Amino acid sequence: MAKVGFYKRYLYIIDRLTIVPSSFRDLHKHVLAKLKNDDLGNNFDYSSRTFDRDKKDIFDLFGILIQYNRKAKVYSIDQEIVDPSVSRMIEALSIHQVLKEGNKLSTSIYLEKRKVAGTHLINGILYAIQNRFMISFTHMKFWDMEISQRRVKPIAIKESERRWYLIAQDVKDGSVKNFGFDRITDLKMRFRLCQDLFKELKKEKANQFLLLQEEMEHIV
């Protein structure tokens, strides 16, 4: 089975056991039905030995422990102990899988229209934060659509109400502000901050940062 088949199998197992505890027999039927729907289950026998390997892989990859209730003879996943980031990834994969059904489901699913969230910036901004780089970018204000060039010292990334924000000190006036990812374009790395300056910045702006976390008042 191709690698995509392995990951889809993991997804189907996690999705099933998170919703309803299942015996291996029920899980076996569920997984094979899903794989056949994807044209991946032909001539594939999902054995208990394969399931044992899948349990180990799921734990190694996602930190999700599949538990077995000997009394009820069912497997389950405790959703309360699943890492939120893993839950989001699984949710995204599940939605993607459903949407791949295309026209068959077009009259049954109505998606919320959203603008691009700017999540493609996360890796670059995290790299700048971790390696103490200044960054510059083009920014468009939310209310009046005013476009400006910004140079900032990045501090952190925050999510609020399904939007992502860069929390940073604006070089222009020294204040800590929130910049919506969906308002940022042309992101570039600048020079690297020295360690002492970076520590001083983090300490100096700690109170403002906490205030921003709680209230998200200054959204630009």
N, C-alpha and C positions, 0 to 999 in steps of 0.2 A: 504493500500500500504506500502511495506517495506521502511525503511529509505533510501535505495539506490534509490528508486523510487522518493522520495521527492527531493533529490539532483539532480538527472537527470532532473527532471521537472524544477527546478530552472535554470539549465544550458541551457536547451532548450529555456526557456523564455528569458534569458539574451542574448543568442546568436542571437535569432530571432530579438529582439527589438533593439539590437545594430546595426544590419545590415539594417533592414527595419522597419519603423513605421507600426504597424498593428492594425487592429480592433480586438475586442475580438473574433469575429467569425473566422477570419483568424488565430489568435493565437491559438484558440481552436483546429482547424483542424491540425495545425502544431504540437502542443504538443501531441495530441492523436496519430497522425501518427508516431511520434518518439517513443512514449512509446510502441505502438503496435509492432514496429520493434524490440524493446527490450524485447518483451513478457511481458510487464508490463501494457499494456493498456486494457487488456481484462476485461470486466465488470466494467470499470472505467469511470465515467461521470465527465468530467472536467467542473464544473459549475462556474458561475461568482463569487459566494461566495468563492469557492476554490481559484480562481485567486486573490481575495482580500487578502486572507490569505497569498498567495504566495508573493504578493507584499510587504507585511509587513515583512515576513521572509527574503526576499532578501535584504531589506533595513537593517534589524537588523544584518544579517550575513555578508553582503558584503559592506554595506554603499552605495548601488546602488539605486537611486531613479527612479522609473518608472513613467514617466510623461504622462498626458493625454491631448491631444489637442481636446478641445470641438468642435472647428470649423470643423476640419478634421475627428473627431471621431476616432482617432487612439492613441495607446500607443507607447511610444518610450523611449529610453535611450540615454542620451547625453554622448557619448564616451569620450569627452574631460574632463569630470569631474569624470570619473571613476579612482580610485586609480590604479597606474601602477602595483602594486603587485597583485591586484585583477584581472586585465586584463591578467596578466601572468598565474595566476592560472586557469582562464577560458580557456585560449588558450591551456594550458597543458591538461586540462580535455577534451576539444574538440578533440584534436589530439588523446588522449588515446581512446576516444570513436570511432573515425574513424578506428583506428588500430585494434580495437576489431572485426571489420568486417572480418578480416583475409583474407582468400584466395579469397573472392569475390572482394577484392580491390587490391590484390597483384600486378596486372599488371597495376594499375592506379596510385599507389603512390610509389615514389622513395625517400627514406629517405637518408639524408646525414649521412655518417658514422662518428660517433663521439666517442672519448674516454670518459671514465667516467669523469664527470666534478668535482666530489668531493663534490657535494652539500650536501651530508650526513654529512659533517663536520660542516655545518653552525651552528647548534644548540649548539654543544659542544664549538666551538670557541666563539660564542656570550656569552655563559655562562661564559667562562674564562675572556672575556673583561669586562662584567658587574660586575663580582665578584672579579676582580683584581687578577686572578691566573696566575702564570707563566705556560707555557706549553712546552712540549718537543715532538719531532716527528722525524721520519725518512724522509729525503728529497732527491729527485733525481733531479739533475740539468737538465734543459731543453735541453741544447746543447750537453754536453758530457756524460750525464747519470751518472755522478759521484754521489755516494750515501754518505750521511753524516748524523750525528746525530745533531739536533739543539735544543737549549734551547732559548726561546724567551719570551719577554714581549709583549703580543698582544695589538694592538692599535685599529685596525678597520678592516672591511671587505670591499672589493671593487670588483665591477664587471666591466670588460672591454672586449669588443669584444667577448662576450659569454663565457668568462672564469672568474672564481672567484679567488680572491687573499686575502691572509692574509697579512695585513700590520703590521709589528712588529719590535721591537728593538732586534737585535741579541745580546745575552749576550756575545758572543765571542769577538766582536770588538766594540759593542756599537752603530753600525750604524742601521738606519731604512731601512728595505728591504721589497720587495714583494715576497711572496711565493705562487706559484700557487697551488690551492687546489688539482688539479689532480696530483701533485707531492708530496703530503703529505700522509704518512701512519703512523700507530702506534701512533696516537695522544694520549698524556697523560697529565693530570693536575698535576701541581707541587705545590709548596708552594704559599701561598697567599701574595701579596704585601701589605704593609701597605698603609693607605690612603694618607699620606703625600708624600711617594715615588711615588705613582701612579700619584698624581696631578703634581708633579715635572716633571715626565716623559712626561706627556701630554703637559705641557707648554713648556718644553725644546725642544720637537720634533715637535712642531706645524708647523714651517716653512718647515721642511723636509717633513712632512706629506702632506702639501698643494702642494709642488713641485711634490711629488709622484702622487698625485691625477691628476695633470695636464699632466704630461709627461710619467708616468709609465716607467721610464728609467731603473731602477735597478731591473730587473726581474731575479730571481735566480732559 
